[in-house]
Amino acid sequence: MIRLLVGVLLVGAVTYGLMNRDKVGDLKAEAIFKEEVEKVENIKLQIERDAQERVRQIDEQTGQ
């Protein structure tokens, strides 16, 4: 009877651990995705700033 109880508890603990591991993996993947999105947004903003600066330089050169 005790062996059965220990076995059931062990299976429950392993199952619980595996479920939480998946959740942790999902959270890590979500964090990595958010970092990559932030990098892309920063690159986009930098490109926009560079383009605005280039337009300003061209306007100055042409005298507008």
VEXLOBA-321146 format. One line per field, with one value per atom (N, C-alpha, C): x negated, y, z; residue number from 1; atom name. Coordinates in steps of 0.1 Angstrom, whole numbers. Layout:
% residues N
xx c(X:...);
yy c(Y:...);
zz c(Z:...);
num c(NUM:...);
atomo c(CA:...);
END
This chain:
% residues 64
xx c(-8:0:-9:-19:-28:-36:-40:-47:-37:-25:-15:-14:-13:-11:-24:-35:-48:-49:-44:-44:-35:-23:-14:-19:-25:-31:-42:-50:-62:-57:-47:-42:-36:-29:-23:-33:-44:-55:-62:-64:-71:-62:-49:-40:-39:-38:-38:-51:-62:-75:-75:-70:-71:-61:-50:-41:-47:-53:-60:-72:-79:-90:-85:-74:-68:-65:-59:-55:-68:-78:-91:-96:-96:-101:-93:-80:-71:-75:-77:-80:-94:-103:-116:-115:-107:-105:-98:-88:-81:-91:-99:-109:-119:-123:-132:-125:-113:-105:-103:-100:-99:-112:-123:-136:-138:-135:-138:-129:-116:-107:-112:-117:-123:-135:-143:-155:-150:-140:-136:-129:-122:-116:-127:-137:-148:-155:-157:-163:-155:-141:-132:-133:-133:-134:-147:-158:-171:-170:-164:-163:-155:-144:-136:-143:-151:-159:-170:-176:-187:-181:-169:-162:-158:-153:-149:-162:-173:-185:-190:-189:-194:-186:-173:-164:-167:-170:-174:-187:-196:-209:-207:-199:-196:-189:-180:-173:-182:-192:-202:-211:-215:-224:-217:-204:-197:-192:-193:-189:-174:-167:-153:-150);
yy c(-12:0:13:12:24:26:15:15:21:18:23:38:42:57:64:59:65:66:55:55:66:67:77:91:93:106:110:100:102:105:98:101:115:118:132:143:140:150:152:141:141:148:145:152:167:170:184:192:185:191:193:183:184:196:197:208:221:223:235:238:228:230:236:231:236:251:254:268:277:272:280:282:271:272:282:282:291:306:308:321:326:316:320:324:316:318:332:335:347:359:357:368:370:360:361:368:364:370:385:389:403:411:404:411:413:403:404:415:415:426:440:441:454:458:448:451:456:449:453:467:470:483:494:491:500:503:492:494:502:500:508:522:525:539:546:538:543:546:538:540:552:554:566:578:578:590:593:582:585:590:586:591:605:609:623:632:627:635:636:626:627:637:636:646:660:662:676:680:671:675:678:671:673:687:689:702:714:712:723:725:714:715:721:719:724:738:743:756:758:748:749:751);
zz c(0:0:0:8:9:-4:-11:-23:-34:-34:-43:-41:-29:-26:-30:-27:-31:-47:-53:-68:-74:-68:-73:-70:-59:-56:-65:-68:-77:-91:-96:-109:-110:-99:-98:-98:-91:-90:-104:-110:-123:-133:-133:-142:-140:-127:-123:-128:-126:-130:-145:-153:-167:-172:-166:-169:-167:-156:-152:-161:-165:-174:-188:-192:-205:-203:-192:-189:-189:-182:-182:-196:-203:-217:-225:-223:-230:-226:-213:-208:-214:-215:-220:-235:-242:-257:-259:-250:-251:-248:-238:-235:-247:-253:-264:-276:-278:-289:-286:-274:-271:-273:-269:-271:-286:-294:-309:-315:-310:-315:-311:-299:-295:-303:-307:-315:-329:-335:-348:-347:-337:-335:-334:-326:-325:-338:-346:-359:-368:-368:-376:-372:-359:-354:-359:-358:-363:-378:-386:-400:-403:-396:-397:-394:-383:-379:-389:-394:-404:-417:-421:-433:-431:-419:-417:-417:-411:-411:-426:-433:-447:-455:-453:-460:-456:-443:-438:-445:-446:-452:-467:-474:-488:-489:-481:-481:-479:-470:-467:-479:-486:-497:-509:-511:-522:-519:-507:-503:-501:-498:-495:-481);
num c(1:1:1:2:2:2:3:3:3:4:4:4:5:5:5:6:6:6:7:7:7:8:8:8:9:9:9:10:10:10:11:11:11:12:12:12:13:13:13:14:14:14:15:15:15:16:16:16:17:17:17:18:18:18:19:19:19:20:20:20:21:21:21:22:22:22:23:23:23:24:24:24:25:25:25:26:26:26:27:27:27:28:28:28:29:29:29:30:30:30:31:31:31:32:32:32:33:33:33:34:34:34:35:35:35:36:36:36:37:37:37:38:38:38:39:39:39:40:40:40:41:41:41:42:42:42:43:43:43:44:44:44:45:45:45:46:46:46:47:47:47:48:48:48:49:49:49:50:50:50:51:51:51:52:52:52:53:53:53:54:54:54:55:55:55:56:56:56:57:57:57:58:58:58:59:59:59:60:60:60:61:61:61:62:62:62:63:63:63:64:64:64);
atomo c(N:CA:C:N:CA:C:N:CA:C:N:CA:C:N:CA:C:N:CA:C:N:CA:C:N:CA:C:N:CA:C:N:CA:C:N:CA:C:N:CA:C:N:CA:C:N:CA:C:N:CA:C:N:CA:C:N:CA:C:N:CA:C:N:CA:C:N:CA:C:N:CA:C:N:CA:C:N:CA:C:N:CA:C:N:CA:C:N:CA:C:N:CA:C:N:CA:C:N:CA:C:N:CA:C:N:CA:C:N:CA:C:N:CA:C:N:CA:C:N:CA:C:N:CA:C:N:CA:C:N:CA:C:N:CA:C:N:CA:C:N:CA:C:N:CA:C:N:CA:C:N:CA:C:N:CA:C:N:CA:C:N:CA:C:N:CA:C:N:CA:C:N:CA:C:N:CA:C:N:CA:C:N:CA:C:N:CA:C:N:CA:C:N:CA:C:N:CA:C:N:CA:C:N:CA:C:N:CA:C:N:CA:C:N:CA:C:N:CA:C:N:CA:C);
END
